Amino acid sequence: MGMTNSLYLGFILVLTGYLVGSIPFGYFIVKTFYRKDIRELGSKNPGATNVWRCFGKWPGMATLALDILKGLFPVLITRRLLGQDIWPLIVGIVAIGGHNWSLFLRGKGGKGVATSAGVFLAILPRECAIALAAFLVVLLISRRVSIGSMGAAVVFVVSSFFFPKPFYFHLMAIAASLMILVKHIPNLKRLIQGQEPSVRIS
């Protein structure tokens, strides 16, 4: 494939990554099956955690799985078509941005945790596994998904430096983690005020 054709295909895949990442599965699941707007309930976030809290395990798990897949598939398709260059990383970051600032929700969106997991499961699986372990440990200790998510974001960046890779991989890891931390600012405010909801772990 020539360089010009690769560029055209790359830009198409970036746009597709954003559009796929923008699909607010939690919003559509709640709207379709419960005739409610998840943005008006609970934390008002359309992500899996709020769907789970408001409507139970199965809608929450479906949202979680779909949000992971919308990060995973665009990256895998890009890698298949353009190889393991920087394009899969760019498409992945854009997909996370689409989830966080969705075209379908007028620039609103989720916090990017599940979609980031899907993206980096395809690109940096070891670091992703370490971050997942950190999330579970912090969740068990704090009983708060937000603290687990922020802890995992920090651990993910740190762990990315443990394994040799081109520097732009570290930059993309930092960018994804910063997006997660920025989107959790409201959670930090609720934590300071003692109003952040906990989860029951049995």
Rosetta blueprint (number, residue, H / E / L):
1 M L
2 G L
3 M H
4 T H
5 N H
6 S H
7 L H
8 Y H
9 L H
10 G H
11 F H
12 I H
13 L H
14 V H
15 L H
16 T H
17 G H
18 Y H
19 L H
20 V H
21 G H
22 S H
23 I L
24 P L
25 F H
26 G H
27 Y H
28 F H
29 I H
30 V H
31 K H
32 T H
33 F H
34 Y H
35 R L
36 K L
37 D L
38 I H
39 R H
40 E H
41 L L
42 G L
43 S L
44 K L
45 N L
46 P L
47 G L
48 A H
49 T H
50 N H
51 V H
52 W H
53 R H
54 C H
55 F H
56 G L
57 K H
58 W H
59 P H
60 G H
61 M H
62 A H
63 T H
64 L H
65 A H
66 L H
67 D H
68 I H
69 L H
70 K H
71 G H
72 L H
73 F H
74 P H
75 V H
76 L H
77 I H
78 T H
79 R H
80 R H
81 L H
82 L H
83 G L
84 Q L
85 D L
86 I L
87 W H
88 P H
89 L H
90 I H
91 V H
92 G H
93 I H
94 V H
95 A H
96 I H
97 G H
98 G H
99 H H
100 N H
101 W L
102 S L
103 L H
104 F H
105 L H
106 R L
107 G L
108 K L
109 G L
110 G L
111 K L
112 G L
113 V H
114 A H
115 T H
116 S H
117 A H
118 G H
119 V H
120 F H
121 L H
122 A H
123 I H
124 L L
125 P H
126 R H
127 E H
128 C H
129 A H
130 I H
131 A H
132 L H
133 A H
134 A H
135 F H
136 L H
137 V H
138 V H
139 L H
140 L H
141 I H
142 S H
143 R L
144 R L
145 V H
146 S H
147 I H
148 G H
149 S H
150 M H
151 G H
152 A H
153 A H
154 V H
155 V H
156 F H
157 V H
158 V H
159 S H
160 S H
161 F L
162 F L
163 F L
164 P L
165 K L
166 P L
167 F H
168 Y H
169 F H
170 H H
171 L H
172 M H
173 A H
174 I H
175 A H
176 A H
177 S H
178 L H
179 M H
180 I H
181 L H
182 V H
183 K H
184 H L
185 I H
186 P H
187 N H
188 L H
189 K H
190 R H
191 L H
192 I H
193 Q H
194 G L
195 Q L
196 E L
197 P L
198 S L
199 V L
200 R L
201 I L
202 S L
